[in-house]
């Protein structure tokens, strides 16, 4: 459906956190003046006598490390991996941690999450015997039993062996309501650039001479069984500077792809242009497109057949959520005042009659569906046959609400759900009234609930086992005051009898960007490899995220970004002030945008940590927009070529703020050769700089795995066991 497509589209461009913060049981698996200088930055021992290494972005001596498959670069990577393996895999704890992690990842007790369509639950599954995975289905009745009988539709291991390709599953898009034809998306090694291949569910074979794409970033969407819309970034002509498609084409079956008809052309400087199909419970179907002018500003297009595209006159900072009874639902990321004087606040979920717009090209009455409170945000919208379900986050815990439309106004009622947990809504469709809800917490294993929409109840259907002993652990939600007085909430997971003498090994995790919310999640790996062994875990809801709506995110955009870093510094200082830990036992961890966050923590406040982990990171903030998808993120970070924004980026760029004579904690950087979203050159160049300066570091680069740094479950276990071995050495061992 629409929301699922837009989520997938965003994931292709978004910097998402790839770390153990994510639940490891959910699947087989993110203009203003410069703020005043923060006092926290000045407290570091690197201000008056700093000898910052000067690096010219136009003449970078390490640019050879940006050659992803370059012989010299890969030779350096191999040497770094050997050094890291000797140290971490040579630790007596490594094998124990690896086996413990692998047991979690490969367990058959994981919940087989999936979608419900055409009377089947569809699931993609990986385990010890199926490393590439199985695409399979079962009936709802069988699924709800203790031992579902699965029917394998596509064996990806067999396909990978037959085609001698490391295929990684990236999803399916099947044409409703029959669901007989699907577009299967497969990636070689886990990179974002993928191939799309038409699949016939009746014969369970790929369609010969069907709709097949080259390997590229982009997407394909059904119009009908014989027609698709597509956009693929295969050349400068059809690509944006961010590496995503800039043209949408209509392709008829039986014609060469090269003869497809151009439908809509975006700008070369856009982030990307993506077509999609949206349909509702009343049988209305519209072909549409999102033209991402920047990462956070979009022109939404209606694509009528046989007529010119029509732009929707809604704010650029808005997101479509779905179609119900011909009402197109959308959220606002900015305040909106219409020409008729009607005003709507930032964060509101609204709707208008899409049928009227398609007929007239104008929006009539706009109805308010829901306006979040100051500490609320919309976690997810699900459209069913008879209602709209909305998962709402209230102070970082989940609620579920039902919304109904009478033709003029929306009404709502809350559905009782497990309290004080993170909720995830999925499985909705305009073709049925079934929905699923996942519930989890730091100490509460995932449980899957079946939502009875008519009765307004939820019933537990499946659950995962407890992977670690949690009886003696407690969760606290606390607050720290940032440099500008803003109170920053954070969670602490610790032993209930923790002595506040500063000796507890503590891992602090955060993300802080792209309106991505970091919520309590159950991780068997984190529990076994860290909490059970005496460690404490802290998760910070710093600005830049989406925990409290668009304003929380926008407070840290571009030249206001120091606020995000000050927020995390404030949380670190608070956990030290409470006596939970000291810098000797405190580590900080983040991935992707969070890898930039921890890189800044490394350069701005090295005195706070004894371990820093920077995973698949951005670190060179003066060249990030020239590497892979980096140009798409200038809406978040700013433009290095702009005098003011570029000056600010230089001031926070980790790669450009290393003191040759500084006293730094050891940092562990890891990335993937196959990551075609965040260029591995960021981590490579930063590590090479530290190597030359003699600062302590470890570096690991997986040759597969894409932005998650893991293409299969064994690689996930290795990634995590390396991480926790490093943290054990730095935070648990005495020096």
N, C-alpha and C positions, 0 to 999 in steps of 0.2 A: 504494500500500500504506500501512499504518499509519504507518510512519516518515515517508514522504513527506507524508502528510496533516498530521501533527503539525508537521513542519517548515514547511509552508505556513501553518498556523495561527499558529505562533509568529512567522513573518515578518510577518504582518499586524499584530502587536502589538509586535514587538520593535524596539528601536532598533538597526538594523544600520549598520555603517560603510559609507558609500557614497563610495568614493574610489578612486584608482588603486592602492591596496593590493591590491584585488581583481584577479585575472587578467583582462586584457582580451581574452584569446583563448578563454575558456571558453564563451562563448555570444554571442548577439547582444545580448547584454545591453541585530543584532543585538541598639534592644534591648540595645545595648552602651553602655558609658560612652564619653564623648568621649576620644580619644587625647590624650596629652600634646602640648603645642605643639611643632611641629617647628622645629628650629634653622634649617632651610633657609628657612622663611618669614621668619624674623627678619632674614635677611641682605639682603632686598630693601630698596631705598631708599624705603620707603613706610610705615614704622612710626610713628616718633615725630611726624613733621610731616605726616602724611597728611591730606588734606582730602577725605574720601570723600563723594561725592554721596549725599545721603539721599533715598530714594525710598520712598514709602508704597505698598505693594501694593494697598491699598484705595482709593487716590486717585492712581493712576499717571497723570501728565500725558501719557504716550505711549500710552495704551490705545487711541486711535483707530487706531494702527498694527496692532492685532489684528483689525480689520475686514478680512478677507482680500481681499474684492472692493470695499472701500470706495473711493469716488471720490478722496477726499483721499489715502488711503494709496497707491493705485496711481499717482497723479500724482507723489507723492514717489518711489516706486519707479522710475518712468520717468526722473526726473531723475537718480537715482543710477546707473542703468544707463548713461545717456548719458555721465556723468562717467567711469565705469569703462571703457566702450568707448573713449572718446577717449584715455584713458591707455594701456590695455593693447593694444587692437587697433591703436592708432596706433604701437606699437613695431614697428620694422622686422623683429623676430624673429617676430612673431605669426603671420603668414601661413605662414612656413616650419614653425613648430611645429604649426599647425593642419593643414596638408597632411600632415605626417608622422604625426600622430595619426589623421587620417581614413583614411589608407592602411591602418593597422593595423586599425582598427575595421571597415572595409568589405572587408577582404581575403577573397577566396574560399578562401584557404589556411587559414582558421580551421577547427578541428575541429568538425564538425556534431554536437554532443552531443545525445543523446536517450534515450528509453526504449525497451525492447524488450517488445512485447506483441502477441499474436495473430499471430506470425510476421513482424512488421514492426518496423523501427526508426522511431520517430516523432521528428521534429525540428521545432523552430520556428526560422526563419532570417530574418535581416535583412541587407540589403546596400545598395549604392548605388541599385539599381533598385527595391528593395522596402523602403521606409523603415518601413512598418507591419509587414510581415513575412508569411511564408508558413508555414502549418502543413502539413507534408508527411510522406511516408513512403516507405520503400524496403525491399526484402528484406534479410535479413542478409547474404546472399552479395553482393548489389550494394553494400551499405554498406561491406563490407570491401575492395572493389575501389578502385582509384585514381580512378575516375570513376563514382560512384554515379548511378543513374538514379532521380530523385526524382519521385514522383507527388504533385502539389499537391492537398491536400484542402480547404483554405480559404485564400483570398487575402485577407488582412486589408486590403491597400491598396484592393482593389476594394470591399470591404465599407465601409471608411471613406469612400470617395468616394460610394458609393451612398446611404449614410445621413448623409453630411455630418457625421461625428463623428470626432474624433481618437482612434480606438480603439487601445488599447495592450493587447497580449496578456498575460493573467495566468494562463494555464494551462488544462488540461483534466482532467476526471475522468470516465473511461469505465468502464462497468459490466462487470466480469469475469464469466465468462471469454470471452464472445462479443465484447465491446467494440464492439457495434453502436450503442449509444446513449451519448452523452457530454454532460456539462455543461461548456460553454465559459464561461470567466470573462473579461470584457472591462472595461477601465477607460477612462473618458473622460479622456485627458491624462496618465494614469499615477498617479492618486490611488488610495488603498487602497479606497475605496468603489467597488464594481463592480456590474455586472449579470451574471446567470447565465442562459444560454440553452441549451435542450436542442437537441442536434445529432444528426441521423441520418447515420451514416457510409455507409449503403448509397446513399441518395439525395444525400448531401453537401449537405444543406439544413438550415436551422433548422426545428424541428418547429412547425408552426402549432398554436396552442393547447396547446403543450407546457409543460414546467416552465420558467417564466420568472420571474425575480425583479426587484424594483425595484432601483434603484441604492442600495447600502447596504454596510456592512461586515458580514461574516458568512460563511456557507457553506452548501452543500447537498451531501448525500451519498446515494447510491443505497441503497435496501433491495432492491428488485427493479426490473424494467423499468417497472412501473406505480406505484411508490411511492418517495418520497424523505423524508428528514428534513432540515429546514432550520431555521436561525435567522438572522434579519436585524435589524439595529438600525435601525428606521425611525421609532421614536417613543420617548418616555420610558417608555411602558408595556412595551416589549419590549427596552429597552436598559439597559446598565449606565452608571454615571457615566463610565466610560472610553470609551463610544461603541461598544461591541461588544454582540452579542446576549445577552439574558438568559433567553430562552425557546426551547425546541426543540419543533418541531411535526412531525407526520406528515401528509404530503400525498398523497392518492390521485389518480391520473390521472382527468381528466374532471370534477373538482370545483374550485370556485373556491378560490384560495389563502386567502381570508378564512375559509373553512370548514375549514381544516386543524385537526387535533386536537392539543391541547397534550399533550406527553409529559413534559416536565421543565421546571421553573421554577427559575432561580437567584435570587441576591440582587441587588438594585440596586447594591450596593457591590462586587460581584464585578468582576474584570477582564472576564470574558466566559464564555460557555457555547457549546461547539462539539460537534456530533455527528459521528461518523465510523464507518466500516465496517472491521472487521478480519477477515481470513480466513487460513487456513493451507494447507499442502501436503496435508492430509488431507481437505479439503473442509469444515472447520468454519468457520462464519460467525457473527460476533457484531456487533450494533449497540451502540455505546458512545458515551460523551460525556465530555468533559473540562470540568469546572467550575473555572476558574481563580479561586480565592478571593482570591489575590494573584498577583503576577507569578511567584512561585516556589513557591506552595503550591496544590495541585490536589486536588480530589475527583474521582476517576475513577468513572464510572458504567457499569454493565451495563444495557442497555435491552432486556429480554426482550419479545417480542411478546405483547400481551394481558395483561401483568402489570406491577406497579409497578417502577420503576427500583430497582436495588440498587447501593449504594456498595461499591467494593472496599476492604477493610480493609488498605490499604497506607499507608505514610507520606505525609503531605501533600507533602513535598519528594521527589517521585519522578517519573519519566518513563517512559511505555510505549515499548517499542522494537519490538514485533512479536509475531507468533504463529507457533509452529513445533511441529508434532506435538501440538497442543492445549496447548502450554506457552506461557503469556503471559510474555514477557520484559519486565523493567523495571529501570531503574537507580535507585539511591538517591543523593539529594543530602544525606542526613543519616544518622547511625547509626540502626539499628533493632533493638530487642529485642522479640521476640514474647512473648505470654503464656506460651508453653511454655518460655521461657528461651533459645530460639535467638537468637543475635546476629549481625548483619551490619554491616560497616563502610560508612561514607560512600564513595560512588563505585562500589560493587559493582554488577555486573549479575547479576540473579537471575531465577528463573522459578518458576511454579507451574501446576498443572493447571487450565485455565480451564473445561474440561468439568465437573469436579467442583464448581467454584465455582458454575457456572450451575445445577447440579442441587441444591446444598445451601445456597448462600449463605455458605459458609465456605471458607477457604483451608486446604488440607491441607499436605503437605510443601513446603517451599521449597528449591529447589536453587540452588547457587552456580554461575553460568556463568563469571564472570571478576571478579577483584579487581585493579584497577590498582595499580601501585607508586607511590612518592612522586613520581616525575617522569613519570608516565604519565596518560593520559586516553583515554576512548573517543571516537574520532572519528566513527564511524558503524557502524550495524548493518544488515546486509542479509540478508533471509530468502529462501532459494531453495527449490527443490523437495526437495532432499535434504540440506541442511545450513544452517548459519548462518555467515555471514561477518562478521567484525568488523575494522574498521580501527582500529588502536590507535596513538596518538601517544606516542612515547617521546622525551622531551626535545625536543619540537617537530619531530620527524621521524617519518615514517609507517612502519607495519608492517601486514601483513595476516595474519589468523589464521582458521583453520577450526575450528568448534565443532560437536560431534555429541552427541546425547542417546540413551542406551540404555534410557530408561525410568526411570532412577533418578539417574544422575550424568552430568555433561557432561565430555567429553574434548576436547582441543585439539591442533592442530598448526599450525606456522607455514608460510606459503606464501612462497617466495622472491620478493622484489620489488626494484625498483631501490632502492638505498640512499641515505640522507641526503637524501631528497626529501619534499615534501608529497604525500600520497596522498589521493585522493577516490574512494570506492566508490559506484557507482550501477548502475542497470540490472537489479537483482535482482528476482525475482518468485517467488511460490510455485508458479507454473505452468511454470517452466522452470529449468534449471540453468546459465543464462548469467549472467555478471556482467562489468562493465567497471570499470576502474581508471584514474584519471587521475594522472599523476605530473608534478611540476614543482618548480622551485627558482628562486631569484632569478636565476640565470644559465642555467638549464636550461629550454628551451621545453617547453610541454605535450606530453606523449605519452599516447596512449590505448592501453590494454592490454586484451586479451580474456583473461578469467580462465577457465582450464580447471579447473573445480572438482574433477573426479574425479582428474585427473593432478596437481593441486596446483601448477600452473604458470601463468605469465602470459606472453603473447606480444604484442609491440607490433603494433598494428593501424593506427594513424595517428599523425602528429606534425605540429606546426606549425613553420614556418621560424624561424630566428633573426632577430629583428627589429633587433638591434643587435650591435655588435662586443663580444664578451664575453671574448675571449682574454686581454686584459690586465687583466681585473677579477678580484677575489678576494672571497670571502665568509668572514667570521670570526664565530664565536659567542663573545661575551664576557659578563662579569658586572659589575654595579655594586652596591655596598653601599648599601641604602636607610637611612633615618634610624633604623630600629629594628633594623638589623643583617641584615635579610633580603637575600639575594643575588638580584638581578634580572637574568635573562638578556636579552641583546639581540644582534641581528645587525647587522653592518656590511658594506655592499657598497661597495667602493672600488677605485681603480686600484692594481695591485700595487706600483707604484713611488711611491705617495703619499709626499710629504715631510711628516713630522709637524711642520710649522711653524705650524699653526693657520690656514692660508690656504684650506683646502679648503671650497668651498660644500657644506653638509651639510643634508639634510632629515631630520628625526626624525619618525617616524610612530608612533602608538599609539592604542589604543582604551580599554581598561581598564574593562570593565563587562559586565553581563548574561551572564557566563560564555561570552563570545564569544572564541574562540581566534584569534590573529593569527599566521599561519604563513608561511613563505617562499613567495612566489608569483612567477610569471614575468609581467612586464608589458612588452610591447613599447613601449607609450607611455612608461612611466617610463624604460625603457632609452634610447629615442631622444631624449626631450625633456629628460632630466636626466643620466643616467649617461654617455652618449656625449659630453656637452658638458662633462664635467669634474666633475660633482657626485658627492657620496657620499650614500648612503642608509642610514638607520639605522631598524630596526624593533624596538620594545621590547615584551617580554612581561611587562608590569607586572601587578600584582594587579588583581582585578576581572574578568580574563579567565578562560577555561576551559582554558588550556594544561596545567595540572597538576591538573585535577579541581575538584570543588565547593569544596574548602577554599580554593583559590587565589582563587576568585571571592568567597566569603563573607568573606574577610579584609578586604575593602574596602567592605562594605555600610553604608549609612546613615551613622551618626556615626563610623564607622571609615574614611570615604572619604578623609580626608587622607593615609592610607597610599598610596593610588593616586597621588596627586599628588606625594608625596615620592618614590615610585619613579621617576616620569618625570624629576623634578628630578635625582635621583641619576644616571640614565643621561646626561642632558645634561651634568652636571658631569664625568662620567667621560670622555665623548668629547672634552671640552675639555681635561681633565687629560692624556689620551693624546697631545695635540697634533694630533689630526685636524682640529680646527676651533677657532674662537673665537666668542664671541657675535656679532661682526661678520658672520660667515659662517654662522651657525646659524639654521635655521628649524624651526618645529614645525607639524605638520599633523594634523588629525583631523576626522572627520565624525560627525554625530549625537551619540551619547554622547561620542564623541571630540571633537566640536565644543565640548561643555562642558569637556572636559579641556583643550583648548587655550585656551579662554576663561579658565580658572583659571590656566593658565600665564601668560597675558597680565597678569592682575591680581596674582598672587602673586610671580612672578619675571620681570618685564619686562627685567631686566638680562641674562638669558640668551640673548635672541633678537634678531635683526634683522628677522625676519618671522614672523608668526603667521597661520595659516590656520584658520578656523573654519567648517566646512561643515555645512549644514542642522542648526544647533546648538540645544541647550538652553542658555539663558543667564540667563533669569529664573527662579531656583529658588524664588521665593516665590509664583509664580503658575503654575508648570509643570503642576500637577495640575488646573488649571481650563481648560487649553487642549487641545482635541482629545483625543488618547489619553493625555494626561499623567497622569491619575489612575491608570492601570494601572502606572505606574512607581514608585509610592510604596514598593513592596517593595524597590526598589533604592536609592532616594534618601532615603526618609523622608517624613514628613508635615509640610508647612509650618505646619499648625495646631497641631501638638504643640509645647509650650513648649521642650522640649529639642532635638528634631529640627529644629524651625523655627529655633531660635537657631543651630544648627550650619549649616543651609542658608543663612541670611543671611551667615554668616561666609565661605562659599565661593562664593556666588552672584556670577558675574562682573558682572551688571547692577547689583548693589548694592555693588560694591567698586572702583569706578573713582575714582581720585584726580583731582580737578579740576586739580591742579597737578603730576600725575605725569609722569614721563619714560617714554613708552611707545614700543615699536617699532611700525611700521605693521602693521595687521592687515587681512586680506582676508576678508570674510564673504560666503558665497554660500548661497542657498536657492532654494526654488521656491514659486510661488503655489499650485501644485497639490499641495503636500505636505500631506496631511491626517493625517499621523502626528505629526511635530514641527512645530508651528505656526510659520509664517514670521515671526510677530510677535516671536519671540525675537531673530532676527537684525536685524529692522527696528528694534526699540526700542534695541538696543545700539548700532547704527550711528548712529541719530538722537542718542543721548546723546553719542557721540564727536564728532558733527558740532557740537553745541552747545558742547562743551568745547574744540573746536579740536584734538583729538588726531588724528593721521594714520590714515586708514582708507580702504578701498575696499569697495564693496558691489555685489553682482550678484544679481538675482533672475530666474530663468527662469520664464516664465509657464506652462510645461508641465513634465512630467517626474517629478512625485511626489517621493518621498523620495530617489530617485537623482539628482534635478535634471537628468534627461535622458530624454526619451521616445523618442528614436531615436538612431542612430549619429552623425549629424552634430552633434546637440546634445551628445553625449558628447565628441566631438572638440573642440567649442567650449569646453565646461566645462574640459577638461584643458589646452587651449592657453592659456586665460586664466590658469589656475593657474600653469603653468610660466613664463609670461611675467612674472607678478608675482614669482615666486621668483627668476627670473634678474635682474630689476631690483634686488631687495633683497639677494641673496646673492652674485651674481657680478659685478655692476657695482661699480666703485670709487666711493667718495664723497669 
